[in-house]
Amino acid sequence: TEYPIAGLGGSKSKLGEYVALGCKDIREIDSASITAETQLRIHRVTQTGNPEILAGAKAEFDALDYPRYYLDFETIGPAVPFWKGTRPYAAVPVQWSCHIDDGSGDGSIASLRHEEFLDLSGAPPMRAVAESMIACLGDTGPVLMYTSYEQRVIEGLISRFPDLAEPLNAIIDRLFDLFPIVKTNYYHPDMLGSWSIKAVLPTIAPAMDYAGLEGIKEGTAASDGFIEAISPRTSSERKAELQEQLLRYCRFDTEAMVEIVRFFCRNG
């Protein structure tokens, strides 16, 4: 069905009740049986078939200072750690992408400066990740992220490198999370109950879709790709292919954030 009831979210037992009543699509559910505010919103917008865009996001984003830094990390969490001092399954940052908007352009991806880090030598990359990011982000301007994952990664770097605590804590003080603002001010029926960046992006920029990326399309594949790339058994040709895909995937995340902010500034 077009809008399966799983997209309504909530408990499996409640969804099971709807199934027992013969409901398959969100639009078939009686709104009187829904009590959760988020579910009522999903149901209402899905019934209309039109996205809901509130003005709050535009106001929040327009108020952001320049320069603006759009930051995204990629991490790995292998069961058997590769490097001394790392733990099984711990999220270890290995890559970052950052788009920088100094306010001089029109805010489009093409008008922004882009910096990135990726080391496929097999050496522990964590220190270089931290130091290169500090150098990239400078001292002023909001650092935009989507969900609080970037903050947790930076906090992990502080624990690992106490001598870098001051500049890393200064970056944390500048973090600005797009996710709660998008969730409060936007919903499209095609998001099927998810406000993940992969669910939001195709509804605001149909030409941009993670599914269209070649090779690596999501975080788990990026982690696997990095691990394969640093293996001494990986051919130089395959390593070069993975490097290109890893850089493209991480860059796509920050491009997505740029496009999200532009969308709401134009349509709020």
C-alpha positions as CSV (number, residue, x, y, z in Angstrom):
1,T,0.0,0.0,0.0
2,E,1.1,3.6,-0.5
3,Y,1.3,4.6,3.2
4,P,1.5,1.4,5.3
5,I,0.3,1.7,8.9
6,A,3.8,1.0,10.2
7,G,4.6,4.6,9.2
8,L,2.3,5.7,11.9
9,G,4.7,4.5,14.5
10,G,3.8,3.7,18.1
11,S,3.6,0.3,19.8
12,K,3.4,-2.9,17.8
13,S,0.4,-4.0,19.8
14,K,-1.6,-0.9,18.8
15,L,-0.6,-1.3,15.1
16,G,-1.6,-5.0,15.5
17,E,-5.1,-3.8,16.5
18,Y,-5.4,-1.8,13.3
19,V,-4.3,-4.8,11.3
20,A,-7.0,-6.9,13.0
21,L,-9.5,-4.3,12.0
22,G,-8.5,-4.7,8.4
23,C,-6.4,-1.5,8.1
24,K,-3.4,-1.5,5.8
25,D,-3.0,2.1,4.9
26,I,-2.6,5.1,7.4
27,R,-5.5,6.8,5.7
28,E,-7.8,3.9,6.6
29,I,-7.4,4.4,10.4
30,D,-10.0,6.3,12.3
31,S,-8.4,9.4,13.8
32,A,-10.6,9.1,16.9
33,S,-8.6,6.0,17.9
34,I,-5.3,7.9,17.8
35,T,-4.1,9.6,21.0
36,A,-0.4,10.4,20.4
37,E,0.2,13.9,19.1
38,T,2.9,12.8,16.6
39,Q,0.7,10.1,15.3
40,L,-2.2,12.4,14.9
41,R,0.0,14.7,12.9
42,I,1.3,11.9,10.6
43,H,-2.3,10.8,10.1
44,R,-3.6,14.3,9.4
45,V,-0.9,15.2,6.9
46,T,-1.1,11.8,5.2
47,Q,-4.9,12.3,4.8
48,T,-4.4,15.6,3.0
49,G,-1.6,14.3,0.8
50,N,0.2,17.6,1.1
51,P,3.4,18.4,3.1
52,E,3.1,20.5,6.3
53,I,5.6,23.3,6.4
54,L,5.5,25.6,9.5
55,A,7.2,29.0,9.7
56,G,9.4,28.2,12.7
57,A,12.2,26.5,10.7
58,K,12.8,29.5,8.5
59,A,12.9,31.8,11.5
60,E,15.5,29.6,13.2
61,F,17.7,29.2,10.2
62,D,17.5,32.8,9.1
63,A,18.8,33.8,12.5
64,L,22.0,31.7,12.2
65,D,25.2,33.7,12.0
66,Y,28.0,33.3,9.4
67,P,30.2,31.5,8.7
68,R,28.1,28.3,8.9
69,Y,29.7,24.9,9.0
70,Y,27.8,21.8,8.0
71,L,29.6,18.9,9.7
72,D,29.2,15.1,9.4
73,F,31.3,12.2,10.7
74,E,31.6,8.6,9.6
75,T,32.7,6.1,12.2
76,I,33.5,2.4,12.5
77,G,32.7,0.0,15.4
78,P,34.4,-3.3,14.7
79,A,33.9,-6.2,17.1
80,V,37.7,-6.7,17.2
81,P,39.4,-3.3,17.6
82,F,42.1,-2.4,15.1
83,W,44.0,0.2,17.2
84,K,45.4,0.4,20.7
85,G,43.1,2.1,23.1
86,T,39.9,1.4,21.3
87,R,37.1,-1.0,22.5
88,P,34.9,-3.5,20.8
89,Y,32.0,-1.9,19.0
90,A,33.0,1.6,20.2
91,A,32.3,4.3,17.5
92,V,35.6,5.4,16.2
93,P,35.6,8.4,13.9
94,V,37.6,7.9,10.7
95,Q,36.2,10.5,8.3
96,W,34.5,13.9,8.2
97,S,33.0,16.2,5.7
98,C,32.3,19.9,6.1
99,H,30.6,22.5,3.8
100,I,31.4,26.1,4.8
101,D,29.0,29.0,4.0
102,D,30.6,32.3,4.6
103,G,27.5,34.2,3.6
104,S,29.0,35.7,0.4
105,G,27.1,33.4,-2.0
106,D,23.5,32.3,-2.5
107,G,23.7,29.4,-0.1
108,S,23.7,26.8,-2.8
109,I,26.0,23.8,-2.6
110,A,28.0,25.1,-5.6
111,S,28.7,28.4,-3.8
112,L,30.1,26.8,-0.6
113,R,33.6,25.7,0.2
114,H,34.1,22.1,1.0
115,E,36.7,20.4,3.2
116,E,37.1,16.7,4.2
117,F,39.3,14.2,5.9
118,L,39.8,10.5,5.1
119,D,43.0,8.5,5.8
120,L,43.1,5.0,4.3
121,S,46.7,4.2,5.3
122,G,45.5,1.9,8.1
123,A,47.2,4.1,10.8
124,P,45.0,5.2,13.7
125,P,43.1,8.2,12.3
126,M,41.5,9.6,15.5
127,R,44.1,12.3,16.3
128,A,44.2,13.5,12.7
129,V,40.4,13.5,12.6
130,A,40.3,15.8,15.7
131,E,43.1,18.1,14.7
132,S,42.0,18.6,11.1
133,M,38.5,19.2,12.2
134,I,39.6,21.9,14.7
135,A,41.6,23.6,12.0
136,C,38.7,23.5,9.5
137,L,36.0,24.8,11.9
138,G,37.9,27.9,13.1
139,D,36.7,29.9,16.2
140,T,33.3,31.4,15.3
141,G,30.1,30.5,13.6
142,P,27.5,27.7,14.2
143,V,28.5,24.1,13.4
144,L,25.4,22.5,12.0
145,M,24.6,18.8,12.5
146,Y,21.6,16.5,12.0
147,T,20.9,14.7,15.3
148,S,23.3,14.8,18.2
149,Y,25.6,12.1,16.9
150,E,28.3,14.5,16.0
151,Q,28.3,15.8,19.6
152,R,28.8,12.3,20.9
153,V,31.7,11.7,18.5
154,I,33.4,14.9,19.6
155,E,32.9,14.0,23.3
156,G,34.6,10.7,22.5
157,L,37.5,12.6,21.1
158,I,37.7,14.7,24.2
159,S,38.0,11.6,26.3
160,R,40.6,10.2,24.0
161,F,42.7,13.4,23.7
162,P,42.4,15.5,26.9
163,D,45.0,17.9,25.6
164,L,42.5,18.9,22.8
165,A,39.6,19.3,25.3
166,E,39.6,23.1,25.1
167,P,39.2,23.5,21.3
168,L,36.9,20.5,21.1
169,N,34.6,21.8,23.9
170,A,34.5,25.1,22.1
171,I,33.2,23.3,19.0
172,I,30.5,21.6,21.1
173,D,29.4,25.0,22.4
174,R,28.8,26.0,18.7
175,L,26.8,22.9,17.6
176,F,23.4,23.5,16.2
177,D,21.1,20.5,15.6
178,L,18.8,20.7,12.6
179,F,16.8,17.6,13.5
180,P,14.5,18.9,16.2
181,I,13.7,22.0,14.2
182,V,12.8,19.9,11.1
183,K,10.7,17.5,13.1
184,T,8.7,20.3,14.7
185,N,8.1,22.3,11.5
186,Y,7.9,19.7,8.7
187,Y,6.2,16.5,7.6
188,H,5.6,15.0,4.2
189,P,3.5,11.9,3.7
190,D,6.3,10.2,1.9
191,M,8.5,10.3,5.0
192,L,6.4,7.4,6.4
193,G,6.8,8.5,10.0
194,S,10.6,9.1,9.9
195,W,12.4,12.4,10.2
196,S,15.8,10.8,9.3
197,I,17.8,12.8,6.8
198,K,17.4,10.0,4.3
199,A,13.6,10.3,4.7
200,V,13.4,14.0,4.6
201,L,15.8,14.8,1.7
202,P,13.9,13.2,-1.2
203,T,10.7,15.1,-0.2
204,I,12.4,18.5,-0.4
205,A,15.0,17.8,-3.1
206,P,13.8,15.0,-5.4
207,A,16.9,15.1,-7.5
208,M,19.0,14.2,-4.4
209,D,18.5,10.7,-3.1
210,Y,20.9,8.4,-1.3
211,A,19.6,5.5,-3.4
212,G,21.2,7.1,-6.4
213,L,24.7,7.0,-5.0
214,E,27.0,4.4,-6.5
215,G,28.3,1.7,-4.2
216,I,28.1,3.1,-0.6
217,K,24.7,4.4,0.2
218,E,24.4,4.2,4.0
219,G,26.4,4.3,7.2
220,T,26.9,0.5,7.7
221,A,28.2,0.2,4.1
222,A,30.5,3.2,4.7
223,S,31.9,1.4,7.8
224,D,32.4,-1.8,5.9
225,G,33.9,0.1,3.0
226,F,36.5,1.8,5.2
227,I,37.5,-1.5,6.8
228,E,37.9,-3.1,3.4
229,A,39.9,-0.2,2.1
230,I,42.5,-0.3,4.9
231,S,43.0,-4.1,4.6
232,P,46.4,-5.0,3.1
233,R,44.6,-7.6,1.0
234,T,42.6,-5.0,-0.9
235,S,44.0,-4.2,-4.3
236,S,45.0,-0.6,-5.1
237,E,42.3,-0.4,-7.7
238,R,39.6,-1.4,-5.3
239,K,41.0,0.9,-2.6
240,A,40.8,3.8,-5.0
241,E,37.2,2.9,-5.8
242,L,36.3,2.7,-2.2
243,Q,38.0,6.0,-1.4
244,E,35.9,7.7,-4.1
245,Q,32.7,6.2,-2.7
246,L,33.5,7.0,0.9
247,L,34.3,10.6,0.1
248,R,31.1,11.0,-2.0
249,Y,28.9,9.4,0.6
250,C,30.1,11.6,3.5
251,R,30.0,14.7,1.3
252,F,26.4,13.9,0.4
253,D,25.4,14.0,4.0
254,T,26.6,17.6,4.4
255,E,25.2,18.5,1.0
256,A,21.9,17.2,2.3
257,M,22.0,19.5,5.3
258,V,22.8,22.5,3.1
259,E,19.8,21.7,0.9
260,I,17.5,21.3,3.9
261,V,18.4,24.7,5.3
262,R,18.0,26.3,1.9
263,F,14.6,24.7,1.4
264,F,13.2,26.1,4.7
265,C,14.7,29.5,4.1
266,R,12.9,29.6,0.8
267,N,9.6,28.0,1.8
268,G,9.0,28.8,5.5
